Amino acid sequence: MKRIDDIDHASRASSSPRADDRSWSNMASEDVFQDSQDLFVANDQHTQETQPPASLIEHADPLPENAMLATILKELRELKEMVARSTHDNCHFVFEKSPIEKPLTEYLKQRFVSYPFMKRNDQELLRKIHSLTKELNIKRGSLTQETVKAACITASLRKMTEWRNQTKGKICNKEGKDPGEESLLGLASLLFRKFGGKEEDAVRLTACIRSYCHEEKLLRKLAGTQQQSTDFWTGVQNRMEAIERSTDPQKWTKVTDRERNRIERYKAM
């Protein structure tokens, strides 16, 4: 299939962890607190063994209780920060600059041209994340498949949202050359050339978006003739899904032909 060169679950295959398997972060937490507990016990024993006579205690200066309390609290804060750092380092997955960022982003770009939305419980995306995680062996310490999956889904949602905002900004642009006068192929290039993907998919999506913009009076020459829609992408998504539900085998041909006729009339305005 011709590509636009110049233009744009995961199986929860982790079995339940064995009861005797403890994550590094949990073990680290236990070790830290155990060491501190042993230290307190040792200090207590040492205090008992070296306790001075009662006569000396009676004449000793009072202990600086406030200073001692401050020291104890400081040590506890340091222990808490140490445990928090170890837990973060081993359980938190950063998507940006990770080995999975580039291949997953390329997959999302290809997919955006055909359907620029995320589906609820998106099985296709989940399978892709699982496949890449396994292929790239992205697992270390107590990092789990679920942690990686959650980070990838969040990043995917963010990228798709950013790309939709950029696409809307281009077709509703009020400066420079009017996007409404572009041919379908030219408009597809303007909107999606950085994404690659199939030319057929890009032209279909472009026709759907332009059709929505035409009927909602969002194109530059039509702007102001009626109140503009406030939910742009919900409208585009509903239109796409309505077209896909049609049983007419010529449905996309009719949509693209209609937009080509509208472009000619629009240019003549």
C-alpha positions in Angstrom: 0.0 0.0 0.0 1.3 3.4 -0.9 2.7 5.4 2.1 2.7 9.2 2.6 6.5 9.8 2.3 6.4 13.5 2.2 3.3 14.0 4.1 2.5 12.2 8.0 -3.9 -7.2 27.5 -1.5 -6.6 28.0 -1.7 -10.2 29.1 -1.6 -9.9 32.7 0.7 -12.8 32.3 2.4 -12.2 35.6 1.5 -15.0 37.9 0.8 -14.1 41.5 4.1 -13.6 43.3 5.1 -16.4 45.7 4.6 -15.7 49.4 8.3 -16.0 50.0 9.2 -13.7 47.2 9.8 -10.2 48.5 10.6 -7.1 46.4 14.0 -5.4 46.8 12.2 -2.3 48.0 10.3 -4.1 50.7 13.5 -6.0 51.8 15.4 -2.7 51.9 12.6 -1.1 54.0 12.7 -4.0 56.4 16.5 -3.9 56.6 16.6 -0.2 57.3 14.0 -0.4 60.1 15.6 -3.6 61.5 19.0 -1.9 61.7 17.5 1.0 63.5 15.7 -1.3 65.9 18.9 -3.3 66.6 20.7 0.0 67.2 18.1 1.1 69.8 18.3 -2.3 71.5 22.1 -2.3 71.6 22.1 1.2 73.0 19.6 0.2 75.7 21.8 -2.8 76.7 24.9 -0.6 76.7 23.1 1.9 78.9 22.1 -0.7 81.4 25.6 -2.1 81.6 27.3 1.3 82.1 24.7 2.9 84.3 26.5 5.2 86.8 25.7 5.1 90.5 22.5 6.7 91.7 24.6 9.2 93.7 26.1 10.5 90.5 22.8 10.7 88.7 21.3 12.8 91.4 24.0 15.4 90.9 24.2 15.2 87.0 23.1 18.0 84.9 19.6 17.5 83.4 19.6 16.0 79.9 18.9 18.3 77.0 15.5 16.6 76.1 14.6 19.0 73.3 18.0 18.5 71.6 17.6 14.7 71.9 14.1 14.7 70.6 15.2 16.8 67.6 18.0 14.4 66.8 15.7 11.4 66.9 13.2 13.1 64.7 16.0 14.0 62.2 17.1 10.4 62.1 13.5 9.2 61.5 13.1 11.7 58.6 16.3 10.5 57.0 15.2 6.9 57.3 11.9 7.7 55.7 13.6 9.5 52.8 15.9 6.6 52.3 13.1 4.1 52.0 11.1 6.5 49.8 14.0 6.8 47.4 14.6 3.1 47.2 10.9 2.4 46.5 10.8 5.1 43.8 13.9 3.9 42.1 12.7 0.3 41.8 8.9 0.7 41.4 8.6 3.9 39.3 8.9 3.6 35.5 9.8 6.8 33.5 8.5 6.5 29.9 10.5 9.4 28.5 13.9 8.3 27.2 13.2 4.7 28.0 13.8 1.9 25.4 10.1 1.6 24.8 9.4 5.3 24.1 10.6 5.4 20.4 8.9 2.1 19.1 5.7 2.8 21.0 5.6 6.4 19.7 6.1 5.2 16.1 3.2 2.7 16.6 1.0 5.5 17.9 1.8 7.7 14.9 0.9 5.0 12.4 -2.3 4.4 14.3 -3.2 8.1 14.7 -3.7 8.5 10.9 -6.4 5.8 10.8 -8.1 6.5 14.2 -6.8 9.4 16.3 -8.5 8.2 19.5 -7.9 5.8 22.4 -10.5 3.1 23.0 -11.8 2.0 26.3 -9.8 -1.0 27.4 -7.8 -0.8 24.2 -6.8 -4.3 23.6 -4.7 -3.5 20.5 -2.6 -1.0 22.5 -2.3 -3.3 25.4 -1.0 -6.1 23.2 1.6 -3.8 21.7 2.8 -2.6 25.1 3.1 -6.2 26.3 5.0 -7.2 23.1 7.5 -4.3 23.4 8.0 -4.8 27.1 8.8 -8.5 26.5 10.9 -7.8 23.4 13.0 -5.1 25.1 13.2 -6.9 28.4 12.0 -3.9 30.4 12.0 -5.2 33.9 14.3 -4.6 36.8 14.1 -4.8 40.6 10.5 -4.8 41.7 9.4 -3.1 38.5 6.3 -5.1 37.2 4.5 -5.4 33.9 1.6 -3.5 35.4 3.8 -0.5 36.3 5.2 -0.4 32.8 1.8 -0.8 31.3 0.3 2.1 33.3 3.1 4.4 32.4 2.8 3.6 28.7 -1.0 4.1 28.7 -0.6 7.5 30.4 2.0 8.5 27.8 -0.1 7.3 24.9 -3.1 9.3 26.1 -1.0 12.4 26.4 0.6 12.0 23.0 -2.7 11.4 21.2 -4.2 14.4 23.0 -1.3 16.6 21.9 -1.5 15.4 18.3 -5.2 16.1 18.1 -4.7 19.6 19.4 -2.0 20.2 16.8 -4.3 18.9 14.1 -7.2 21.0 15.1 -5.0 24.1 15.2 -3.8 23.5 11.6 -7.2 23.1 10.0 -8.8 25.9 12.0 -5.9 28.2 11.4 -6.9 31.8 10.7 -3.6 33.0 9.3 -1.6 32.3 6.2 -2.9 30.1 3.4 -6.5 28.9 4.0 -6.5 25.2 4.8 -10.1 25.0 3.5 -8.9 25.6 0.0 -6.4 22.7 0.0 -7.2 19.6 -2.0 -7.8 16.5 0.1 -4.4 15.1 -0.6 -2.8 18.5 0.1 -4.7 18.9 3.4 -3.8 15.4 4.4 -0.1 16.3 3.8 -0.5 19.4 5.9 -2.2 17.6 8.8 -0.4 14.2 8.8 2.9 14.2 6.9 4.9 13.7 10.1 3.0 10.6 11.0 3.6 8.4 8.0 1.0 5.7 7.6 -1.2 4.8 4.7 -2.2 7.5 2.2 -5.7 6.0 2.0 -6.2 6.2 5.8 -4.9 9.8 5.9 -7.2 11.0 3.1 -10.2 9.3 4.8 -9.5 10.9 8.1 -8.9 14.3 6.4 -12.2 14.0 4.6 -14.0 13.2 7.9 -12.4 16.1 9.7 -13.0 18.6 6.9 -16.6 17.4 6.6 -17.1 18.1 10.2 -15.5 21.6 10.0 -17.6 22.4 6.9 -20.9 21.6 8.6 -20.0 23.2 11.9 -18.8 26.4 10.1 -15.3 26.1 11.4 -13.5 26.8 8.1 -12.1 30.3 7.7 -14.6 31.6 5.1 -17.5 30.0 7.0 -16.5 31.1 10.5 -19.1 33.3 12.2 -22.1 32.2 10.2 -23.2 30.1 13.2 -22.1 29.2 16.7 -19.0 27.0 16.6 -19.0 23.5 18.2 -17.2 23.4 21.5 -16.4 19.7 21.4 -14.5 19.4 18.2 -13.0 15.9 18.6 -16.1 14.3 20.0 -17.9 15.5 16.9 -15.2 14.1 14.6 -15.2 10.8 16.4 -19.0 10.4 16.2 -18.8 11.2 12.5 -16.1 8.6 11.9 -17.9 5.9 13.8 -21.2 6.6 12.0 -19.4 6.2 8.7 -17.8 3.0 9.8 -21.1 1.6 10.9 -22.6 2.1 7.5 -23.0 -1.1 5.4 -22.6 0.9 2.1 -19.4 -0.5 0.4 -18.9 2.9 -1.2 -19.2 4.9 2.0 -15.7 6.4 2.0 -15.8 7.1 -1.7 -18.9 9.1 -1.2 -17.5 11.0 1.7 -14.3 11.9 -0.1 -16.1 12.8 -3.4 -18.5 15.1 -1.4 -15.6 16.9 0.2 -13.8 17.4 -3.1 -17.0 19.1 -4.5 -17.2 21.2 -1.3 -13.6 22.3 -1.8 -14.3 23.6 -5.3 -17.3 25.5 -4.1 -15.4 26.9 -1.1 -12.5 28.1 -3.3 -15.1 30.0 -5.4 -16.6 31.9 -2.5 
